[in-house]
Amino acid sequence: MIQKENSFGTFDQEINTFFKDAHHFACLINTCLYQGQEIVKPQDLMLVDPKIQAYTRDVLMLWNGRYGSYYLGIENQLIENYHMPYRILQYDCLVYKDQMDVLEKEHRKKKDLRSSEEFLSGIKASDKLIPCITIVIYYGTRPWQTNFCMKDMFDVKDVEHLNEYKMNLIEVHSDTHQYKDKELDLVFSITRDILNANFNTIRNKYKQGIPKQIALVIASMAKDEELYQQIKEEEKEVIVMCESLDRMREEASNKGFIKGKIQGKTEGIQIGKEDGILMILTNLLKKGISDSYILEITGVSSELLIKAKQSLN
């Protein structure tokens, strides 16, 4: 995915490590694809190399379970990607191409193709591929608004006969699933509250300590560099999220990261002077301030914040 090297790359690594845990991965698949039934067992999952040719997925598992063998993939998306349906289609097709290449190579080595149909195909009729299912997890602060399937990427009137190839999309900011894996449920619920700037809820609800590594995953999903550094610098291995958030916000205020920028630079900007506001938002984003915190403090629209983020690319 397209990333800021100094932060988004680190966030991706933290999230990927979390989902490489077979229990977290199995719970996500069971909840989102099988209505909470425990179809996928952690012991039936095997982490495989996510790199296929020149492309690298975030997480890829081989599932040998009750329905047969499947490749199950996760793609983390920190900002909306307009060509995501095509990208997932491309990733999945590469999984199939890899398998086809192996089958064709084996048959050439064995020289066991006999009929004209087999020579034409390069495989036997009995050969089968392992299917691939990919879930996209989106950590943005506003709803995914553009393309949900391949049909959405075409500008034609008749789409009835086109292959849809719809994404399996989870939007964390509005996700209402309850996950049986306690760590996964905690990560998604706290991240959702941070993305929606529900800081009072966090103070009242999450007073218990959580492992430091889990707290780092939450900060990564929330794209909150300030919170991530605050947790990273903690010497203890158990973090109380409401306390970390309060300390982070207090330090940001003392340093003038937020109030100084807003109060000092907005005083002469008339309503409608979008360029001046965009300049302020851009400066805040460069300092790693989270989307949710900027929205809470400034009161600007999410559309204007997205516009400021796009200007950084």
C-alpha positions as CSV (number, residue, x, y, z in Angstrom):
1,M,0.0,0.0,0.0
2,I,1.0,3.6,-0.4
3,Q,2.6,4.7,2.8
4,K,4.5,7.5,4.6
5,E,7.8,5.8,5.2
6,N,8.3,7.2,8.7
7,S,5.0,6.1,10.2
8,F,2.6,4.2,7.9
9,G,5.3,1.5,7.3
10,T,5.7,1.0,11.0
11,F,1.9,0.9,11.5
12,D,1.6,-1.8,8.8
13,Q,4.3,-3.9,10.5
14,E,2.5,-3.8,13.9
15,I,-0.9,-4.7,12.4
16,N,0.6,-7.5,10.2
17,T,2.4,-9.0,13.2
18,F,-0.9,-9.0,15.1
19,F,-2.8,-10.8,12.4
20,K,-0.1,-13.4,11.8
21,D,-1.2,-14.8,15.2
22,A,-3.4,-17.8,14.1
23,H,-6.0,-17.2,16.9
24,H,-6.5,-13.5,15.9
25,F,-6.7,-14.5,12.2
26,A,-9.1,-17.4,12.7
27,C,-11.4,-15.3,14.8
28,L,-11.5,-12.5,12.2
29,I,-12.4,-15.0,9.4
30,N,-15.0,-16.8,11.4
31,T,-16.7,-13.6,12.5
32,C,-16.7,-11.8,9.2
33,L,-17.3,-14.8,6.8
34,Y,-19.0,-17.4,8.9
35,Q,-21.3,-15.4,11.3
36,G,-19.2,-16.3,14.3
37,Q,-19.2,-20.0,13.8
38,E,-15.9,-21.6,14.6
39,I,-15.3,-23.0,11.1
40,V,-11.6,-22.0,10.8
41,K,-9.5,-23.5,13.6
42,P,-6.1,-21.9,14.5
43,Q,-4.4,-25.2,14.3
44,D,-5.5,-25.6,10.7
45,L,-3.8,-22.4,9.6
46,M,-0.3,-22.1,8.3
47,L,1.4,-18.8,7.6
48,V,2.8,-18.7,4.1
49,D,5.1,-16.3,2.2
50,P,3.0,-13.4,1.2
51,K,5.3,-12.4,-1.7
52,I,4.0,-13.6,-5.0
53,Q,6.2,-12.5,-7.9
54,A,6.8,-8.8,-7.5
55,Y,3.8,-8.2,-5.2
56,T,3.7,-8.6,-1.4
57,R,0.4,-9.1,0.5
58,D,0.0,-8.0,4.1
59,V,-0.8,-11.5,5.5
60,L,-1.5,-14.8,3.8
61,M,-2.5,-18.1,5.4
62,L,-3.1,-21.5,4.0
63,W,-6.2,-23.1,5.6
64,N,-6.5,-26.9,5.5
65,G,-9.9,-27.3,7.2
66,R,-13.4,-28.9,7.0
67,Y,-14.2,-27.4,3.6
68,G,-10.8,-28.2,1.9
69,S,-7.8,-26.0,1.3
70,Y,-8.0,-22.3,0.9
71,Y,-5.6,-19.3,0.8
72,L,-6.9,-16.6,3.1
73,G,-5.4,-13.1,2.8
74,I,-5.7,-9.8,4.7
75,E,-5.0,-6.4,3.2
76,N,-4.7,-3.5,5.6
77,Q,-5.7,-0.1,4.2
78,L,-5.0,3.0,6.2
79,I,-6.5,5.4,3.6
80,E,-9.1,4.7,0.9
81,N,-7.6,3.3,-2.3
82,Y,-9.8,3.9,-5.3
83,H,-8.6,0.9,-7.3
84,M,-8.8,-1.6,-4.4
85,P,-11.2,-4.1,-6.1
86,Y,-8.7,-4.3,-9.0
87,R,-5.8,-4.7,-6.7
88,I,-7.4,-7.6,-4.8
89,L,-8.4,-9.2,-8.1
90,Q,-4.8,-8.9,-9.2
91,Y,-3.4,-10.4,-6.0
92,D,-5.8,-13.3,-6.1
93,C,-5.1,-14.0,-9.8
94,L,-1.4,-14.1,-9.0
95,V,-2.1,-16.8,-6.4
96,Y,-3.9,-18.8,-9.1
97,K,-1.2,-18.1,-11.7
98,D,1.5,-19.4,-9.3
99,Q,-0.5,-22.6,-8.9
100,M,-1.0,-23.0,-12.6
101,D,2.7,-22.5,-13.2
102,V,3.5,-25.3,-10.7
103,L,1.0,-27.7,-12.3
104,E,2.3,-27.1,-15.8
105,K,5.9,-27.5,-14.7
106,E,5.1,-30.8,-13.0
107,H,3.3,-32.2,-16.1
108,R,6.2,-31.1,-18.4
109,K,8.6,-32.9,-16.0
110,K,6.5,-36.1,-15.8
111,K,5.5,-35.9,-19.6
112,D,2.1,-37.4,-18.6
113,L,-0.1,-35.2,-20.8
114,R,-1.8,-37.5,-23.4
115,S,-4.8,-36.0,-25.1
116,S,-4.9,-33.0,-27.4
117,E,-7.0,-31.2,-24.7
118,E,-4.4,-31.8,-22.1
119,F,-1.6,-30.6,-24.4
120,L,-3.6,-27.5,-25.2
121,S,-4.4,-26.8,-21.5
122,G,-1.1,-27.8,-20.0
123,I,-2.9,-29.5,-17.2
124,K,-5.3,-32.5,-16.7
125,A,-9.0,-32.2,-16.2
126,S,-8.6,-33.7,-12.7
127,D,-6.2,-30.9,-11.6
128,K,-7.7,-28.4,-9.1
129,L,-6.6,-25.0,-7.8
130,I,-6.7,-23.8,-4.2
131,P,-9.2,-20.9,-4.0
132,C,-8.2,-17.5,-2.5
133,I,-10.3,-15.3,-0.2
134,T,-9.1,-11.8,0.7
135,I,-10.5,-9.5,3.4
136,V,-9.7,-5.7,3.3
137,I,-9.5,-4.0,6.7
138,Y,-10.0,-0.2,6.4
139,Y,-8.8,2.0,9.2
140,G,-10.0,5.4,7.9
141,T,-12.1,7.9,9.8
142,R,-14.8,8.3,7.2
143,P,-16.8,5.6,5.3
144,W,-15.3,4.0,2.3
145,Q,-17.1,5.9,-0.5
146,T,-16.0,4.8,-3.9
147,N,-15.4,1.4,-5.4
148,F,-16.6,-1.7,-3.6
149,C,-16.4,-4.1,-6.6
150,M,-15.0,-4.2,-10.2
151,K,-18.4,-3.1,-11.6
152,D,-18.0,0.2,-9.8
153,M,-14.9,0.9,-11.8
154,F,-16.6,0.8,-15.2
155,D,-18.5,3.7,-16.7
156,V,-21.1,1.8,-18.7
157,K,-24.9,1.4,-18.5
158,D,-25.2,-2.4,-18.8
159,V,-23.3,-4.1,-15.9
160,E,-25.6,-7.0,-15.5
161,H,-23.3,-9.4,-17.4
162,L,-20.0,-8.2,-15.9
163,N,-18.2,-10.2,-13.3
164,E,-18.7,-8.3,-10.0
165,Y,-15.6,-9.4,-7.9
166,K,-16.9,-7.7,-4.8
167,M,-14.4,-6.9,-2.0
168,N,-14.8,-8.4,1.5
169,L,-14.5,-5.0,3.3
170,I,-14.4,-4.3,7.1
171,E,-14.6,-0.7,8.1
172,V,-13.2,-0.5,11.6
173,H,-14.8,2.9,12.3
174,S,-18.3,1.5,12.0
175,D,-17.6,-2.2,12.7
176,T,-20.2,-3.7,15.1
177,H,-19.0,-7.3,15.2
178,Q,-18.3,-8.8,18.5
179,Y,-15.2,-11.0,18.3
180,K,-14.7,-14.1,20.6
181,D,-11.0,-13.5,20.7
182,K,-10.7,-11.0,23.5
183,E,-7.5,-9.3,22.2
184,L,-9.1,-8.9,18.7
185,D,-12.3,-7.5,20.2
186,L,-10.4,-5.1,22.4
187,V,-8.2,-3.9,19.5
188,F,-11.1,-3.2,17.2
189,S,-13.4,-1.6,19.8
190,I,-10.8,0.8,21.2
191,T,-9.6,1.7,17.7
192,R,-13.2,2.4,16.6
193,D,-13.6,4.8,19.6
194,I,-10.3,6.6,18.7
195,L,-11.3,6.9,15.1
196,N,-14.6,8.4,16.1
197,A,-13.0,10.7,18.7
198,N,-15.1,9.0,21.5
199,F,-12.4,9.9,24.1
200,N,-14.9,10.1,27.0
201,T,-16.0,6.5,26.2
202,I,-12.4,5.4,26.3
203,R,-11.8,7.1,29.7
204,N,-14.9,5.5,31.2
205,K,-14.7,2.1,29.6
206,Y,-11.1,1.1,29.2
207,K,-9.5,1.7,32.6
208,Q,-8.0,-1.8,32.7
209,G,-4.4,-2.5,31.7
210,I,-3.7,-4.1,28.4
211,P,-0.4,-5.6,27.0
212,K,1.9,-2.9,25.6
213,Q,2.1,-4.7,22.2
214,I,-1.7,-4.7,21.9
215,A,-1.7,-1.0,22.7
216,L,0.9,-0.4,19.9
217,V,-1.4,-2.2,17.5
218,I,-4.3,0.0,18.5
219,A,-2.2,3.2,18.0
220,S,-1.1,1.8,14.6
221,M,-4.7,1.1,13.5
222,A,-5.7,4.6,14.6
223,K,-2.8,6.0,12.5
224,D,-1.9,8.0,15.7
225,E,1.9,8.6,15.6
226,E,1.9,10.7,18.8
227,L,0.0,8.0,20.7
228,Y,2.3,5.3,19.3
229,Q,5.4,7.1,20.5
230,Q,3.8,7.7,23.9
231,I,3.2,4.0,24.3
232,K,6.5,3.0,22.8
233,E,8.4,5.0,25.3
234,E,6.6,3.5,28.3
235,E,8.8,1.3,30.4
236,K,6.0,-0.9,31.8
237,E,4.6,-3.7,29.8
238,V,1.0,-3.1,30.8
239,I,-0.7,0.1,29.4
240,V,-3.8,1.8,30.5
241,M,-5.2,3.4,27.3
242,C,-7.2,6.2,28.9
243,E,-4.1,7.4,30.8
244,S,-1.9,7.2,27.7
245,L,-4.4,9.2,25.6
246,D,-4.7,11.8,28.3
247,R,-0.9,12.1,28.6
248,M,-0.5,12.3,24.9
249,R,-3.1,15.1,24.5
250,E,-1.7,17.0,27.5
251,E,1.8,16.9,26.0
252,A,0.5,17.9,22.6
253,S,-1.3,20.9,24.1
254,N,1.8,21.9,26.1
255,K,4.0,21.8,23.1
256,G,1.5,23.9,21.2
257,F,1.1,21.2,18.5
258,I,-2.7,21.8,18.3
259,K,-3.9,25.0,20.1
260,G,-0.9,27.1,19.1
261,K,-1.4,26.3,15.4
262,I,-5.2,26.7,15.5
263,Q,-5.4,29.8,17.6
264,G,-2.3,31.5,16.2
265,K,-3.0,31.0,12.6
266,T,-6.7,31.0,12.2
267,E,-7.2,34.4,13.7
268,G,-7.1,36.4,10.4
269,I,-8.5,33.7,8.2
270,Q,-12.0,34.5,7.0
271,I,-14.6,31.9,6.5
272,G,-14.2,30.4,3.0
273,K,-10.4,31.0,2.9
274,E,-9.8,27.3,2.4
275,D,-6.1,27.6,1.5
276,G,-5.2,29.0,4.9
277,I,-7.1,26.2,6.7
278,L,-5.5,23.6,4.5
279,M,-2.1,24.9,5.4
280,I,-2.8,24.5,9.1
281,L,-4.2,21.0,8.6
282,T,-1.2,20.0,6.5
283,N,1.2,21.2,9.3
284,L,-0.7,19.1,11.9
285,L,-0.6,16.0,9.7
286,K,3.1,16.4,9.2
287,K,3.6,16.3,12.9
288,G,1.8,12.9,13.0
289,I,-1.3,14.2,14.8
290,S,-4.2,11.6,14.3
291,D,-7.2,12.3,12.0
292,S,-9.6,11.8,14.9
293,Y,-7.8,14.3,17.2
294,I,-7.5,16.9,14.4
295,L,-11.3,16.6,13.7
296,E,-12.1,16.9,17.4
297,I,-10.0,20.0,18.0
298,T,-10.5,21.9,14.8
299,G,-14.0,21.1,13.9
300,V,-13.2,21.0,10.2
301,S,-15.1,18.5,7.9
302,S,-13.6,15.1,7.1
303,E,-13.6,16.1,3.4
304,L,-11.4,19.0,4.1
305,L,-9.0,16.9,6.1
306,I,-8.9,14.3,3.3
307,K,-8.1,17.1,0.9
308,A,-5.2,18.2,3.1
309,K,-3.9,14.6,3.3
310,Q,-4.0,14.3,-0.5
311,S,-1.9,17.4,-0.9
312,L,0.9,15.7,1.1
313,N,1.2,12.9,-1.5
